[in-house]
Amino acid sequence: MDLKEAIGQLDSLRAHCKTMISGGDEIWRKDAEALDMGMAALASFDKLKNKPVFSDLIKELRRNLTERVS
């Protein structure tokens, strides 16, 4: 899964959370807000990933994520 696909999945999850808000449960509203913030951060990261100053950081993040998933 690449970054754009991950953002798409998070967006789908956010839509699901928003459908659950109707019951008045505040946790779903907070989940949707957190997903909005996470998607915005990932989108910003995607724009910066090709900047030289971030290249080593990105490599380390990918290694850490790969280790966690494996």
RACOR-V384653 format. One line per field, one symbol per residue. ss: DSSP state (2 for helix, 1 for strand, 0 for the rest). phi: phi as a letter, one per 40 degrees, with the letter a starting at -180 (. if undefined). burial: 1 if it has 16 or more other C-alpha atoms within 10 Angstrom, else 0. A space follows every 10 residues. Layout:
ss: ???
phi: ???
burial: ???
//
This chain:
ss: 0022222222 2222222222 2220022222 2222222222 2222222200 0222222222 2222222220
phi: .ccccccccc ccccccdccc cdcgcccccc cccccdcccc ccccdccccc cdcccccccc cccccccccc
burial: 0000001001 1001001101 1000000110 1100110010 0100000010 0000000000 0000000000
//
